[in-house]
Amino acid sequence: MSDAFFKKVFGDAEPTNVGSGWISGVLGVFFGLLGFGGALCLHFPALLTLPDARAHYPIAIMRLLIQGTIAAAFVCSAISAILRQRKVLALTGGLLAAAAALLGGGSTPLPNEVASHYGIGFDWFLLDLLVMTLVFVPVERFWPLHPGQKTFRPQWTTDAFYFVATHLPAQLLTFLMVAPALLLTKWLAIPPLQHFVQRWPYLVQLIAAIFVADLFQYCVHRMFHTVPFLWRFHSIHHSIETLDWIAGSRSHFFDIVITRGLIMIPMMMVGFPQSVLAGYLVFVSFHATFCHTDFRPDAHWLERYVVTVRYHHWHHAADKNAVDVNFAIHLPFLDRLFGTHYLPKTAWPERYGLIDDSLPPGFFAQLLAPFKRARSS
């Protein structure tokens, strides 16, 4: 599937402005997908949901959320059907909502016990998709850096594939990232340091975790830029030519596992408890996503202390003056300390992407590209 496929199936020559039925049609499909996926998760929790998350779900709220998305899908699809001449969006959203309702919706009974220790993470994908979309799409629509840039811009299907591919195997990716740290910390842990850190208040531990993570991520990130073999994988992330919230998902599995895995080693050696690690992962997910958004407002006084959208956009700039700069993910002082800080006073990059390199379009082609380049070099 590609941009062309979705345009052929769902597109038309009708307007897409407010009141045209296009927005309500897209929302109908979006909420229908969430409602249908939520109903499936209630039917097959052992297969579809993450074991570590099941025990923490407020099930009454989750049921209400599923019912709400089904109702919203019916309403939005009906509005689209009334306003729009071509009914494919309305029909798709309505059928997804009807299928979810026929499955039982949010009232589907759960088994008394779910014994599986592995799930593909469909629940995590749906929740993250809901939250990220509700937060970042309005941000980009109301305060855009590029007013002419659409939500469904060129190559959006490629980045949507990356979003799905990095969420569904969430448990496997987590295991690959954490396993080396668990093995090494048995040999390299410093118990007195761990006991000392664990006596700190939670907020102090979280700030310290962000500092430790960003210091090591700076080193790993810079290594991915300077080691040719690693750059083959990281260049996929820099092939993004249109930045928005979902573009930040474009990263090769090898890049994700190695980067996060190396960062977890010092985090666990220092002795941050699981609650702090979880807090950091939530923070980095939102902050890293936000820094890729097409969001114009910027507090210039804040740029000295925290990585902002403009700061990270320069890291992605197709500009010879901005090559291998701004490696920090959260704390700009690391770039100033190591001489890789670059931030023109008020300017934004004119273009994004690779300068002297190219990659094939499409998720699967990019997944294989680093290995093909390794064989040919």
N, C-alpha and C positions, 0 to 999 in steps of 0.2 A: 504494500500500500504506500501511496505517496501523496504529495500535495495535489497532483493532477487527478488522482483517483477520487479524493474527497471532493474536489471541485466539481468533478463530473457527476458524482452521485448526489451531492447536497447543494451544489451551486446553481445559480441562475442569473439572469440579467436584471433582476429586480433590485430596488434600492436596499441598502442595509442600515439606513438611519433609524433613529427612534421612531416608533409608530409604523414601521414597515412590516413587522411580524418576524423579522430576521432574528433580533435579539431574543425575543420570547421563544422562537423555535430552537435556537441554540441552547437556551436555558432548559427547555423541555427535554432535549436529548441529554444534557448534562445531569439534570436531576433524575431522569429516568434511568440512566446508567448507574447512578449512586444507589437508587432505591432497589434496582434489580440486583446489583452486587451485594447490597446489605442483606437482602432476603436470601441469597445464595449462601452467605456466610452463616446465617442462622441455621440453614439446612445442613451444611457440611462444615461445621466448625473445626473438626479434627483435621481436615485437609486444607482448608482455606485460611485459617486464622493462626496468628503467631502464639505459641504456647505461653511465652512470657507476658503477653498482653491480656490473655483471656481473663485471668483472675482479677485484673484491675479495671475492667470495663464496668461502668455503671449501667447495668443492663436495661433498666427502665428508661434511662435517657437515650440509650442507643436504639431501643425499640421506637421511641417517640421520634427520633431523628430519621429513622428509616421511613416511618409512616409520613413524616413531613415532606421528605424528598419525593415520595410517590405522589402525594397530593399536589405538590408544586409542579411536578412533571405534567400531571393532567391539566392543571390550570394554564401553564405556559403553552402547552401544546394546543389547547383549545383556542387561546388568543392568537397564536400563530396561524392556525387553520382559518380563522376568521379574516385576518389581515392580509395574508399572503396568498398569491395566486397558485404558486407551486406548493404542494402540501407535504413534500417529502420529509422536511424537518418535523412538522407537526405529527405526521404519521409515525416516524421513528420514535419520537419521544413518547407518544401515546402507547405504542406497542410495548416499549420497555416498561412503562408504568403498569400497563395491564398485566404483563408477564410477572412483574414483581407482586402485584396484588393477588394474582392467581396462585403464586407460591406461598401466600400467607402473609406477605409483607412483614411488618414488625411484630406481628402476633405469632409468628412461627414458634412452636415450643422447642426448647433446647433439650438435648439429652441430659440425663442426671449426672453423667460423668464423661469427660473427654480425656481419653488416656494417651492420645498421641503426643509425642515430644517434638514433632516437626510439622510445620505448616508453611504454605508457600507465601504467606504474607499479603493475601488479597485485602484483608481488613486494613492493614497499614497503608497500602496503596490508596484505597478509597478515602480513608480519613485524611491522609496527607493531601490528596488531590482536592478534597473539599475545602480544607483550611487554607491551603496555598492559593487556590483560585479565588476564594472569597476575600482574601486579604490583598493579594497582589494585582489581580486584574483591575479592580477599581482604582488602585493607586496609579496604575499605568494609564488608565483611561481618563482620569480627572487631572493628573499632573504629569503629562508625558514630556519626555525629553524631545522626542520626534513625533509631533502631532499627527503626521501622515502615516505613521507605522501602525498597522493593524494587528489585532490579536492573532489572527491567522495569517501571519506574514510568511514569506518564502522560507522553506525548510522547517516549518513548524512541526510537520509530521515526523521528521528525523529526530527532533528534540523530544517529542512526545514518546517516541519509541524508547529513547534513553531514559525518560522518566519512568516508564513502565518497567523497563529492564532492570533498573537499579532499585526498584521497590519490591517487586514480586519475590526475588530471591533474598529478601532482607535477612532472614535467619542464616543462610549460607554465607552471605557477605560478612555478617557480624562475626560468625565463627572464624572465617579466614583472617579477619582483622585482629581479633582478640587472642586467638590461639598462640601466636608467637609471643605476645606479651605475657600471657599466663605462664608459658614455659620459662621464659627468661627471668621473670620476676622471682621465681623460686631460687635462682642463683644470685641475682643481683639486688634483691630487695635489701633495704636498710631499715630494720624494724624500729630503731629509735626515732628515725626521721618520720616513718609512717605514723607512729603513735603521737608524735608531736603535731603533725599536720592534722590528724583526725580529731584533735582537741579544739581546733579552730572553729568559729561559727560557720554555718553553712555558706553564707554570702562571701566570707573571706576565702573559704576553700574554693568556691566557684570562680572568683576573680583570679586566684592563684592558678587554678586549672586552665583558665583561658590564657594566662601568660605562658605557662609551661607548654601548652599545646601550640601556641602561636610561634614560640621560639623554635621548637623542633619542626613545625610545619614550614617555617621560613627556610630552614636548612634543606628539608626534603623538596620543597617547591623549587628552590634554586637549583638543586641537583637535577631535577627533571628538566630544567631548562638548559643546563650546561653539559650533561652527559648525552651524547648522540643517541645511544640505544634507548634511554628513557624518554628523550624528546619525541621519538617516534610515537609513543603512546600519548604523551601530554599534548602534542601538537593537535590532537583531535579536539581537545577542549578549546584551543586557540583558533580552530577553524571557524568558530562562530562569527558570522558576519552581521548578524542582527541580534543585539542584546535585549533580552527581556527575562522575566522570572523563570520561564521554563528552559531558556537557553543554558542556564547554569547546570542543568542535568547532563549536558553533553560531556561525558568523561568516559574513557575506556575502563573496563573492569580492572585491568592490571594497574592502572593509575590509582583508582579508588582504593583497592586493597593494599597496595604498597604504601601509599601516603598515609591512610588512616591507621594501618597496622604499625608503622614506625612511630606514629604519634602516640599510640596507645601504650607503647613500652615505657617511656618516661612517666606518663600519667599514672600507670599502675605501680611503677617502682616507687614513686613519691608516696603512694598510699591513699590516693583520693578514693573515697567509698563509692559504691555503685550509684547512689543518689546524686552525687556530684558529677560523675561521668554522664549520667542521664541528663542532668541539667545542662552540662556543656554541649551534649549532642543536640538538644533542642535549640540552644542558643546559636550554635554554628549553622544549623539547618536554616534558621530564619535569617541570620545575618548574611550568610553566604548567598542565599537566594535573593535577598534584598539588594545586595551590592551588584547583582547582574541586571536589575530591573531597568526599564526605560522610564526612569523617574528623574525629573529635572530639579526640583527644589533641593538646595544643598546648604547646610549651615557651615559656612566657611570657617568659623571659629572652632568647629568641632573636628575639622580635618586634621588638625595637628595631633589629636588624641585618639581618634577612632577612624578606622577605614570606612569611607563613605562610598556612595555610588560613583561619584566622579573620580575618586581615587582609584577604584578597581577598574573603572572603564578605561583608564589610561594603561592599565596592565594588559588590556585586550586590544589596545590601539594598533592599527596597521600604520605605524609611524616610525620612521627610522630613529627618531630622537627618543622613542619610548620602548626600545628593545630591552628586554630583561630588566625591568624595573618593577617596583611596587609588589614584591613577593609576599609581604605580610598580609594575613587574612583579616586580622582584627586590630593590630597595634602598629601604627605607622612609624613609631620611634625605632622599630627594628630596622626598617629600611634606611632611616637617617643614620643609625648606628653603623650599618654595614655598607653605606654608600650606594644604595640602589633606590633612593627616593627620587621620584619625578612627579611634579604636580604644578603645571603652569597656573598662574594666579587665578584666572577665571575661565580659561578655555576648556572645552570638551573635545574629545577626539573627533575627527571628521570621518574616519572609517575604522572598521574593526576587521579582524581576521589575520591570516598569515600574509607576510610580506613577500618572502622569496620561496614559498613552498605551496603545494596544493594537495588536496585530499579528495578522493572520490565522494560524491554525494551519497547519502543514504546510510542508515544505521548499520546494516550488515556489511556493506563494503568498507565502512570505516572500522568496523570491528576487526576485520582481517587485514586491513592496510598495513599496520605496523609489522606484521609477520612477513608480508610480501616484500616490504621494503628491506627487511633484515636479510632475506634470502638474496635479493638483488644487489645488496651493497658488498 
